[in-house]
Amino acid sequence: MKTITIEGQLRTELGKKATRQLRSQELVPGVIYGGAQEVNFSAPAKAFKNLVYTPQFQLAEVKVDGKSYTCILKDLQFDKVSDHLIHVDLLELVEDKKVIADLPLKFNGVAAGVKEGGKLVTKMKTLKVKTLPKYLKENIEVDINDLKLNENIRVEDVKADNMEIMNSPRIPIASVVLTRQLKQEEAAGGGTAAPAATPAQTPTAKAAAPAAEKAPAKKK
């Protein structure tokens, strides 16, 4: 699994004033929790770029005050006006302590329904799992080859060894739906055509009939 290394500095002063001072220097305050002790640190904003601005699940190796902490990203805060990163929460991984993480889904294969002209719709990008750190991985693979038209793959269908999936089991994560073209083809080929209207049943004939009845007879 990919690991991002972050060189940080221990924060000795806390509070709003100290935080504002750090941000004025383009430093982002952060906290590492979950281990033996909570660690408050700061690091350059650019050091978090590859960890924050990506859909990939990655580890962070944070080096602070001569110590190294293996972590996963847990929470972020952005400035409401500038949208700049202003705070990071990291969870330290402890060998025998389970963690909860959001792992990306990776769909493998080509759905049978897509081969028939349908369209694959992915409804979830990640699954929330609970597991030991040693079982964490970049993604959870899902085989979609047998997914047919108008069928779903649900959370309960996903196999993730050594992990407890926290999402509701009946939630669909992917489906194959009919495309507009396929719907039109089905309507043209499989539907029952409506019977052709007789002249007396056509709107024009119905509208013309009363007019004909009211017209005066011609004198001979």
C-alpha positions as CSV (number, residue, x, y, z in Angstrom):
1,M,0.0,0.0,0.0
2,K,1.2,3.5,-0.8
3,T,2.6,5.5,2.1
4,I,2.9,9.3,2.2
5,T,5.7,10.6,4.4
6,I,5.0,13.9,6.2
7,E,7.7,15.8,8.1
8,G,6.1,17.7,11.0
9,Q,7.0,19.7,14.0
10,L,5.7,19.3,17.5
11,R,3.3,21.9,18.6
12,T,4.1,23.3,22.0
13,E,1.6,26.1,22.0
14,L,-2.1,25.5,21.5
15,G,-5.1,27.8,21.2
16,K,-6.5,30.1,18.5
17,K,-3.6,32.6,18.5
18,A,-1.0,29.9,18.0
19,T,-3.1,28.3,15.3
20,R,-3.5,31.5,13.4
21,Q,0.2,32.1,13.6
22,L,0.9,28.7,12.1
23,R,-1.6,29.2,9.2
24,S,0.0,32.6,8.4
25,Q,3.2,30.7,7.8
26,E,1.3,28.2,5.5
27,L,1.5,25.5,8.1
28,V,-1.4,23.2,8.8
29,P,-2.0,22.1,12.4
30,G,-2.9,18.5,13.0
31,V,-3.4,15.9,15.7
32,I,-2.5,12.2,15.9
33,Y,-4.7,10.2,18.2
34,G,-5.5,6.5,18.9
35,G,-2.0,5.6,20.2
36,A,-0.4,5.7,23.6
37,Q,-0.7,9.5,23.6
38,E,-2.2,12.3,21.6
39,V,0.4,14.2,19.4
40,N,-0.2,17.8,18.3
41,F,1.9,18.8,15.4
42,S,2.1,21.0,12.3
43,A,3.4,20.5,8.8
44,P,3.6,22.5,5.5
45,A,0.3,22.5,3.6
46,K,2.0,21.1,0.5
47,A,3.1,18.0,2.6
48,F,-0.6,16.9,2.8
49,K,-1.4,17.4,-0.9
50,N,-0.8,13.8,-2.0
51,L,-2.7,12.4,1.0
52,V,-5.7,14.7,0.9
53,Y,-6.4,15.4,-2.8
54,T,-6.8,11.9,-4.0
55,P,-9.5,9.2,-4.0
56,Q,-6.9,6.5,-3.1
57,F,-6.6,5.0,0.3
58,Q,-3.1,5.6,1.6
59,L,-1.1,5.5,4.8
60,A,0.7,8.5,6.3
61,E,4.1,8.1,7.9
62,V,4.3,11.2,10.1
63,K,7.7,12.1,11.6
64,V,7.5,14.4,14.6
65,D,10.2,15.2,17.1
66,G,12.4,12.1,16.2
67,K,9.4,9.7,16.3
68,S,7.5,8.1,13.5
69,Y,3.7,7.4,13.5
70,T,1.9,5.2,11.0
71,C,-1.5,6.7,10.5
72,I,-4.6,6.9,8.3
73,L,-6.5,10.1,7.5
74,K,-9.7,10.5,9.6
75,D,-10.9,14.1,9.3
76,L,-10.2,17.3,7.5
77,Q,-11.2,21.0,7.9
78,F,-11.2,23.6,5.1
79,D,-11.6,27.3,5.3
80,K,-15.1,28.2,4.2
81,V,-13.9,31.2,2.2
82,S,-10.5,30.3,0.7
83,D,-11.1,26.5,0.7
84,H,-7.6,26.1,2.1
85,L,-6.8,23.1,4.3
86,I,-6.7,24.3,7.9
87,H,-6.7,21.2,10.1
88,V,-6.0,17.5,9.8
89,D,-6.9,14.6,12.1
90,L,-4.9,11.4,11.8
91,L,-5.5,8.0,13.5
92,E,-2.4,6.1,14.6
93,L,-2.4,2.5,13.7
94,V,-1.8,0.1,16.6
95,E,-1.0,-3.5,15.7
96,D,-3.7,-5.3,17.8
97,K,-6.3,-2.5,17.8
98,K,-9.1,-2.6,15.1
99,V,-9.7,0.6,13.1
100,I,-12.6,1.8,11.0
101,A,-11.7,3.0,7.6
102,D,-13.4,3.9,4.3
103,L,-11.9,1.7,1.5
104,P,-12.5,2.4,-2.2
105,L,-14.3,-0.1,-4.3
106,K,-12.7,-1.4,-7.5
107,F,-15.0,-3.0,-10.0
108,N,-13.4,-5.8,-12.1
109,G,-14.6,-7.2,-15.4
110,V,-17.4,-6.3,-17.8
111,A,-21.0,-6.8,-16.7
112,A,-23.1,-9.2,-18.8
113,G,-25.8,-6.6,-18.9
114,V,-23.4,-4.1,-20.4
115,K,-22.5,-6.5,-23.2
116,E,-26.3,-6.7,-23.9
117,G,-26.5,-3.0,-24.3
118,G,-27.1,-1.8,-20.8
119,K,-25.2,0.8,-18.8
120,L,-23.3,0.2,-15.6
121,V,-24.2,2.6,-12.8
122,T,-22.0,2.7,-9.7
123,K,-23.8,3.9,-6.6
124,M,-21.1,3.7,-4.0
125,K,-17.4,4.5,-4.2
126,T,-16.3,3.3,-0.8
127,L,-17.3,0.8,2.0
128,K,-16.8,1.5,5.7
129,V,-14.9,-1.5,7.2
130,K,-13.6,-2.4,10.7
131,T,-10.4,-4.4,10.7
132,L,-6.9,-4.8,12.1
133,P,-4.3,-2.5,10.6
134,K,-2.5,-5.5,8.9
135,Y,-5.6,-6.2,6.8
136,L,-6.0,-2.7,5.5
137,K,-5.5,-2.5,1.7
138,E,-5.8,0.0,-1.1
139,N,-9.3,-1.1,-2.3
140,I,-11.9,-3.8,-2.1
141,E,-12.3,-5.7,-5.4
142,V,-15.8,-6.5,-6.7
143,D,-16.3,-8.9,-9.7
144,I,-19.2,-7.6,-11.9
145,N,-18.9,-10.1,-14.8
146,D,-22.2,-11.8,-13.9
147,L,-24.2,-8.6,-13.3
148,K,-27.2,-8.7,-15.7
149,L,-29.6,-6.1,-17.0
150,N,-31.8,-4.7,-14.2
151,E,-29.8,-6.4,-11.5
152,N,-27.9,-5.0,-8.5
153,I,-24.8,-5.9,-6.6
154,R,-25.5,-5.1,-3.0
155,V,-23.2,-4.6,0.0
156,E,-24.0,-8.1,1.2
157,D,-22.6,-9.5,-2.0
158,V,-19.1,-8.1,-1.4
159,K,-16.5,-10.5,0.0
160,A,-13.9,-8.8,2.2
161,D,-11.7,-11.3,4.1
162,N,-10.8,-10.4,7.7
163,M,-13.0,-7.3,7.6
164,E,-16.4,-6.4,9.0
165,I,-18.4,-4.3,6.6
166,M,-20.3,-1.6,8.5
167,N,-22.7,-0.4,5.7
168,S,-26.2,-1.7,5.6
169,P,-26.2,-5.1,3.7
170,R,-29.1,-4.3,1.4
171,I,-27.7,-1.1,-0.1
172,P,-26.9,-1.5,-3.8
173,I,-23.4,-0.6,-4.8
174,A,-23.7,-1.1,-8.6
175,S,-26.4,-2.0,-11.2
176,V,-26.9,-2.3,-14.9
177,V,-29.8,-0.3,-16.3
178,L,-31.5,-0.1,-19.7
179,T,-30.2,2.6,-21.9
180,R,-32.6,4.8,-23.9
181,Q,-31.8,3.0,-27.1
182,L,-32.3,-0.4,-25.5
183,K,-35.7,0.7,-24.1
184,Q,-36.7,1.9,-27.6
185,E,-35.6,-1.4,-29.2
186,E,-37.6,-3.4,-26.6
187,A,-40.7,-1.3,-27.1
188,A,-40.4,-1.7,-30.9
189,G,-39.7,-5.4,-30.8
190,G,-41.3,-6.9,-27.7
191,G,-44.2,-4.6,-27.0
192,T,-47.8,-5.2,-28.4
193,A,-48.7,-2.6,-30.9
194,A,-52.0,-0.8,-30.3
195,P,-54.7,-1.6,-32.9
196,A,-55.1,0.8,-35.7
197,A,-58.0,3.3,-35.3
198,T,-60.9,3.0,-37.7
199,P,-62.0,6.2,-39.5
200,A,-65.0,6.5,-37.2
201,Q,-62.6,6.4,-34.1
202,T,-60.2,8.9,-35.3
203,P,-60.3,12.4,-33.6
204,T,-60.8,14.0,-37.0
205,A,-63.8,11.8,-37.9
206,K,-65.4,12.3,-34.4
207,A,-65.1,16.1,-34.7
208,A,-66.5,16.1,-38.2
209,A,-69.5,14.0,-37.5
210,P,-71.6,16.5,-35.5
211,A,-70.9,19.2,-38.1
212,A,-72.3,16.9,-40.8
213,E,-75.4,16.2,-38.7
214,K,-76.2,19.9,-38.3
215,A,-75.7,20.9,-41.9
216,P,-79.0,21.8,-43.6
217,A,-80.2,19.4,-46.3
218,K,-80.0,20.8,-49.8
219,K,-83.3,21.6,-51.5
220,K,-84.1,19.7,-54.6
